[in-house]
Amino acid sequence: MPTRLTELAGIRHPVVQTGMGWVAGPRLVSATAEAGGLGILASATMSYDELAAAIAETRGRTGEPFGVNLRADAEDASRRVDLLIRENVRVASFALAPRRELIDRLKDAGVVVIPSVGAARHAEKVAGWGADAVLVQGGEGGGHTGGVATTLLLPSVLDAVDIPVIAAGGFFDGRGLAAALAYGAAGVAMGTRFLLTRESTVPEEVKRAYLDRGLGDTVVTRKVDGLPHRVLRTGLVDSLERSGTVGSLVRSVRNAARFRRLTGSSWRSMLAEGLAMKRGTDRSWAQVLMAANTPMLLRAGLVGGDTSAGVLASGQVVGLLDDLPSVSELLGTMVDDAAGILRALGGR
């Protein structure tokens, strides 16, 4: 199913597996690449050395193109860009708008740059800086999300830029892929659907917790890190919603210390990243401190399997999922179904 995305990234199918922290590791990324999609390693929850090892392992598992998701506000962002260039990684994606100089360096080296955006004006900005494509997520998506539905956000971005647009938020099957292509998108990106595959390293008991949920079982909360965050509704999330500001900040500082020990980061580097985050997103200092909650709360559930002590990011599509296919089965079925729908529409 060739599109502008498949041509740009050198892949067979216009489907992207997003860079989910603690989830998108070498096993899932290489399985996606082998199945013809674009798998993206999540580096925000990795140290530099862990990222280097993950790239090497992924390359050992597949000869197909893959990508790495970067944080532009990380203290060592420049060093990580050098790593991607040196290792000939095909795609660099960014969860937040990258700095212009990072785009320039990546593009000069032939790396495809795909930032994520949440509004048409953000798409216009990064397109003007030279981004090769943009990924736009509507409010249905999991993790950090906005309040505008994909069906409205997607056409606004398509009207604003001429570069390929990848649609995210609410996609899980061939019908969604066909719909996105009909809108004019170059492909779709999915997180929750890939999390619930056999190659995902998320503990089986956590996968079952996802599969047991209905359409109304996610909630958008600001109590995780100060920004709108779509997660599964759990007892922990309910307690976070009831917690006061002082308790949230104390918990955040404690989790920051745990994350620092886990990644080997220095307090100096974490402070530098906090300053960059504050400048880049206009967060208050309270929100910057609360952001330290995110990695450890997600890790408790997605790695440790403790659904009572962890936060589980999830898109609304979780209420429509009831199986754990292999990545190959998922992509094969999606593309076949989408192609059939588009052929039927073309024959009318």
Sequence and secondary structure as in RCSB ss.txt:
>XXXX:A:sequence
MPTRLTELAGIRHPVVQTGMGWVAGPRLVSATAEAGGLGILASATMSYDELAAAIAETRGRTGEPFGVNLRADAE
DASRRVDLLIRENVRVASFALAPRRELIDRLKDAGVVVIPSVGAARHAEKVAGWGADAVLVQGGEGGGHTGGVAT
TLLLPSVLDAVDIPVIAAGGFFDGRGLAAALAYGAAGVAMGTRFLLTRESTVPEEVKRAYLDRGLGDTVVTRKVD
GLPHRVLRTGLVDSLERSGTVGSLVRSVRNAARFRRLTGSSWRSMLAEGLAMKRGTDRSWAQVLMAANTPMLLRA
GLVGGDTSAGVLASGQVVGLLDDLPSVSELLGTMVDDAAGILRALGGR
>XXXX:A:secstr
   HHHHHHT SSSEEE   TTT  HHHHHHHHHTTSEEEEE TTS HHHHHHHHHHHHHH SS  EEEE TTST
THHHHHHHHHHTT SEEEESS   HHHHHHHHHTT EEEEEESSHHHHHHHHHTT S EEEE TTSSEE  SS H
HHHHHHHHHH SS EEEESS  SHHHHHHHHHHT SEEEESHHHHTSTT  S HHHHHHHHT  TT EEEESTTT
SS EEEE  HHHHHHHH  HHHHHHHHHHHHHHHHHHHT  HHHHHHHHHHHHHHH   HHHHHHTTHHHHHHHH
HHTT  TTTS  B  GGGGG      HHHHHHHHHHHHHHHHHHHHT 
